[in-house]
Amino acid sequence: MTDRDILPDNFKPIHYDLEIRDLDFTSWSYKGTVRIDGKLVKPTKDIVLNTLEIKLLSAKLTAGPQSWESTQFAEDTKAQRSTISFAEELPVADNVSLTLDFTGELNHDMAGFYRSQYKPAAPAAASVPRDDEFHYMLSTQFESCDARRAFPCFDEPNLKATFDFAIEIPDDQVALSNMPVKETKPAGPNKKLVSFERSPVMSTYLLAWAVGDFEYVEAFTDREYNGKKLPVRVYTTRGLKEQGRWALEHAPKIIDYFSEQFEIDYPLPKSDILAVHEFTHGAMENWGLVTYRMTAILFDEKLSEARFRNRIAYVVAHELAHQWFGNLVTMDWWDELWLNEGFATWAGWLATDHLHPDWEVWPQFINEGMDQAFLLDSVRASHPIQVEVRDALDVNQIFDKISYLKGCSMIRMLASHLGIKTFLKGIALYLQRHAYGNAKTEALWNALSEASGVDVNTIMRPWIEEIGFPVVSVTEGKDQIAVKQARFLSTGDVKPEDDKTTWWIPLSLKGKIGSQDIEPLSLQTKETTIDGVSQDFYQLNANATGFYRVNYPESRLKTLGTQLAHLTTEDKIFITGSAADLAFAGNSTTAALLSFVQGLKNETHYRVLSQALDSVNTLKSIFGDDEEVKKGLEKFTLELIDKALKEVGWEPKQGENYNIPLLRKRLLLTAVANSHEEVINEAFRRWNEWRANPTGAPIPADLRLPVYRAALKKDPANAVAAIKEEWFTTPAIDGKEVCLQALGQVTDEALIEDVLLPFLFDSAPPAHPRDSVPGADMHILSGNMAGNRIARPLLWAYLRDNWDKFSTKLGGNPILVDRMVNVSLPKFADLETLKEIEDFFSKVSTKGFDRTLEQVKDKIRGRAAYKMRDAEVVKSWLKANGYC
């Protein structure tokens, strides 16, 4: 790119020596000094570096015996830079030191060096800052461009350096950073200065530190690193450390696994995990000190839902994969973010599958991950995996399903094609060649080509550089099929200019005459014919390793619905998802989708039923304004789950596998949502039993959401009050998330307008904390309200009419604003609301979420087109099949 908004190239940093001191818990401020050693590669009077919410006090540049001082600082807040001007020109020099004194803010925006509020689980150290409601811990979040919020720096990923770090803290608290503690010494009354060992060469966004009333649990790797077993610790605020045990069971094993698979030992002397009470993302891969959202790392054996075992194991593996892929070798610029996130997502599932093969995580990825990637990448306003990124606000918008999930799908597709052992050999080669440096996508392809003998660059270039993905349409002949690829768009209106890409597509054909194997055929032209294909049974994209949709003739899809024994779990999920997407776009019919899903009524596999229910829920969301259609789809849904629901029931059985509690929760939730009176009454009985004795046995974790949802149907006003109170007081780590998910399903307009919308948008203060959802969790309640056809328009109206209030609450963190726009608006299915959205956002600044807003509008266009095209088709099918 020629238009990247990057720093001038006259100063090259090599090493930072950073000290933070004078933490003020009243004004929420601090002081700091940073010495940046480096090279002046061009003569200049000005040095430009990144700052945001930082006040520079003084600057001194030293080169040997010479030195220059300055207090001339020009801050460009929009560009997030400060220019330091010197009175005379600075000469080229190989060894210079730039020393800066500055002050900063301990903000509450979950970016830079910030404070998190929490209610202590045990009495805290005396010096811990607190107010009437909360205690506070301090930590950092620098990716992508927020190191500049904590200290002045050259905050770009390819300006790597080493770091010495020291921080002055109260002597009864704990400081953590990327490296082990080097020295602790007194620093005045009740204070100590904690210094850390020098870091490896790394990008600024990977530096991290934290201060708080921390305790830890510890384990060690089985393998030795530099002659010692590696210490792995999970840190929490006091009283929570035992909930780190599940993560601690996994982290040492994963470090050993990746060290072996990548053929490079974990390079740091320790691996710390920190649970952070307020956090924007799921986790952050800071080298040697990985930080996590509470629900992504802590598990309470008595109170947590089973699904969080899976989430924690996967997120730990994802973040540890980054210690190699992202930290040891870093993308050259943010346009190659997928190199970090796509690979870490794939490797996270690889390690989770290695440790828990019984969990069947690849079907999970197809159901949850690939499906989400297809959803985003099917809109015209999607973006290529390798996307142009100009500045910091652009970066925030590409931490999306394309970088993570489509990126993972590309890696999975390529690993399947090359073979996992060959693929990992190529990965090891790539890491060895670029260790402690930066790399581009081409470097990865070159290493994989060398390891495999395949021209990876050629076959993968369109997948990475071009937008979208293909649908492969099948036409049947006698013992042959013709296949044709074309760009898939969910709006169904593919134009010639949209369809210029020819992808390499691994067809993975099952059903070649005379073969029981999957044939490794590929499509490298727009269309071709394949001979010798059985007319009794054939299938493309077997095991769903390719990132494309398959459009079978309607008669073939119906036949596949009677041949489920020939299909793997992955196949059933993929075919269901394809049928749903193709019906949505108009490439196929909703009748064909419903007929195929109808054939799954004897299915009891959690992931297969989840995919089927997801597809029916989309129909209900789009067509459910018609009460007759809504009731027909409810009847259809209850018939679909009847067999599985009777099998799993309410009570867990001895020895049931990991997926059964997940299935039970999904089925009970589905039954409540689709007016299953028997289940609703039993759930409400359990609610009343709990409310009669709230200090007694809690509702089992996996049953909380179905029980809450039933109570909201039967007694909405009292249930909202009780669940809202439970949200504020629950000791369960995941309890707040469950309460917000439930509250999003309220259908009483008065409760939505008078209670839930103020609860979502009000800030605390001035609101009491029990009446204000924190910014980091707003998307949970908002996303569930957006999926609720009664709450959806009320949510939009409130957001529109209170935009300044919303912006003020989240304005300090553009990631949160982008996320709220993304979850709150895309479920509309009418062009009138789309026009309202377009009109409103034409009058406000959309910088920081403009790309996301275009994707939202495309999604609405697709839903509106589907509704207009198929409303009568859906009703006719339901009537013809006895559901209406």
C-alpha positions, 0 to 999 in steps of 0.5 A: 500500500502507498497510502498507509498512514505510518510514522516518518522513517527517520527514527528506528527504535531498538530498545525501550527502558520504561518506568511508570511511577506515582500511581494516583488512585484519586485522580486516576493518573500516573507519571512515567519516563521512557528512554528509547534507544535507536538510530537516526537514519535521516537528518531531521529537526522533528521526531514524530511518535505515537501518543494518545491521552498522554501529556509530554513534559520534556524530551532529550535526545543524546548521541554520544557526547552531544545532547539536545533538549526540547519542550516543543510538542505538537499533538495531533489527536486525530492522527494519534501522534506528537511531533517533538521539535528541536531547535537545530537539525539532528544528525544521522547517528547509529546510537541515540537515546530519546528520553521522554517524561510524561503523564498518563491516565488510568482510564476506564475504557479498556484500552491502554493502561486502564482500571477494571472494577470488581466486587472482591471475592475475599478481603482485599489488601489495604491499598487496593483502590475502592469506592462505595460499590467496587474495588479496582485492578489495573492492566493493559490492553494495547492491541491494536494501537493502544500502547500509545495510550500508555506511553509515547512510542513508535506504535507500529507492528514492524517497529520491533524492539526490546523492552525493560520495564519497571513500575512503582506500586503499593507494597501490598500489591503485585505487579506482573509483566511479560518477563519474570521479576528481576528486582524489587526494592523499596521506593518510599513509604509503603511503596516498592519499585518492581523491575522486570527482565528484558523482553525479546524483540517484539512489537509494542502491542505485545508489551503488557503489565498489571497491578492488583491484589493478585494470587495464583495457582501454578503448574509446570510443563512436562517438557524442559526448556533451557534445562528447566520445566516451564512455570505456568501460572493463572493469576486472579484477584484474591479469592478466585484463584481456584477457578483457574484450575481448569485453564491450568490443566490445559496451558502446560500441555498446550505449550508442550504440544505447540513446541513439538508441532512447530519445532521451536521451543516456547521462547520465554522463561515463564507463561502467565495468565491473568483474569481481568474483570473488564475486557473488550475481547475474549483474550489478548496474547501479550507475550508471556502475560496473556490477559483474559475476559473472566468467562474465557479463563475461570471455571467454577465446578459448581456454578459454571455451564459445561460449555465454558470448559470448551471455551476456556480450553480453546481460548487458552490454546488460541492465545498460546498459539499466538506466542509463536504465530504473531509474537515470535513472527509478526505480520508486517502490517495490519493488512495481514492480521489474518496471519495472526488470527486465522492461524491461531484460530486453527491451531487453537482448535487443533490443540483442543481436538488433540486434548479432547477428541471426544468433544468433536471440535471440528463439527463445532467449528463448521457449525459455529465458525465456518457458518459465521464466516460464510454469513459475513463473507456473503455480503457485497460489503465484505472484505478480502482476508488481506485487506487494506488498512490505513490507520488505527481506526481502520484496524479495529474493524478487521478484528472480525469473522473474516480475519479469524474464521475465514482465515481459519477456514483457509488454513484448514482447507490448505492443511487438508489438501497438503496433509497435516504433517507436511503442512506443519513442516511448512509452518515450522520452516516459516517460523524458523526463518522469520523468528523475532521478525515480521513477515508477509503472507507470501513468506508463509506460502513460500515455506509451505510450497517448499515443504510440499512441492505444491505451488501454494501461492498460486492456488491460495492467492485468490482466497486471500486477496479477493473478496467473497467465496464461491458456490459450486452448482451441480448439473447431473448427467448419466454417470457424470456431473457438471460443476460450475463455480460463481461468486456467492452473494446472500442478496442473490444479485451477483453481477458480472463485475462481482464474479471475476474471480476463479478460485482453486476449489478442492472438490473432495468428491465422494461417490466415484464409481468403483471407489469408496474413498474421497477423490482429491479432485479440484476445480481450477476453471469456471466449470468442468465435467466429471465422469464416472460419478454414481447416480445412487450417491455422490457428494462434494466437499466431503467432511466440509474441508473446503470454504464454499457452498454446494448447490445440488439439484433439488431432487439430489438434496432430497435424496441426500436427506434419505441417505444420512447414514452415508454422511459424516457429522461434518457433512450433515452440518455443511449440507444443512448450512448450504441449503439454508444459505442457498435458499436465502439467496434464491439460488435454491428453494426454501421448500428444499431446505425445509424438506431436508431439515424435516429428514433430520427429525431422528437426529440426536447429535448436538451440532447437527441439530444446532445447525438445523435449528439455526436455519429454522430460526432464521426463517422464523426471524424473517417470516415470523411477523406473519402469525400463521407462519410463526405458529407453523414454524414452531410446530415444525421445530417441536416435531424436529426436536421431539425425539432428542428432547425425550431422550435427554430430558431434564436430568443428567444421566450418569456417564453422559458425554460432554455434548449431551448437557449442551444438547439438553440446554439447546433443546429446552431453550428451543422448546420454551421459545416455540411454545412447548407448554409442558416444558414451559410449565416445568421450567416455571415450576423450577423457577418458583421453587428457586425463588421461594428459597433463593439461598438454597440449591441454585438452578443447575448451570445448564438449565438456568437460561431455559428456566429464566426464559420460561419465567419471562414468558409466564411472569415477565415483570417479576422475572425481569426484576429478579433476573436483573437483581441476579445479574448484579449479585451472582457469584457465578463467573458466567452468571452475568452473561446468562442473565443478559442473554435471558433479558434480551428475550423479553417481549413486553414493550413497556418493560423493554422501554422503561427498564431494559433500554435504560439499563443497557444505555445508562452510564454509572455514574450517574446511574447506580451500577445495578442499573447500568450494563458495563460497556464490555457487556453491552453487546450481549444484551443488545445482540439478544434484543436485536434477535427479538422481533418485539425488542428490535425496533425499540432498540433501534429507535432508542439507539437513534434517539440517544446516539450522543448518550451512547457515544459518550458511554462507549466513545473512549473505545471505538471497538465497542462502538463498532461491535454494538452497531454490528450486533444491534442492527442487522436483523431487520428485514424491511427496506423502510428501516434500512432507509431510516438507518441510512438517513440517520448515519448520513448525519453522524460520523461513522469513522471507526465503524463505516465498514461494519455499517455497510455490512449491516446494510447489506445484511438487511437488504438480503433479509428484505429480498428473501422476505419479499421473494419467499413469504408465500412459498414458506406459508404454502410449504407449511400448509401443504405439510400440515404445519399450518 
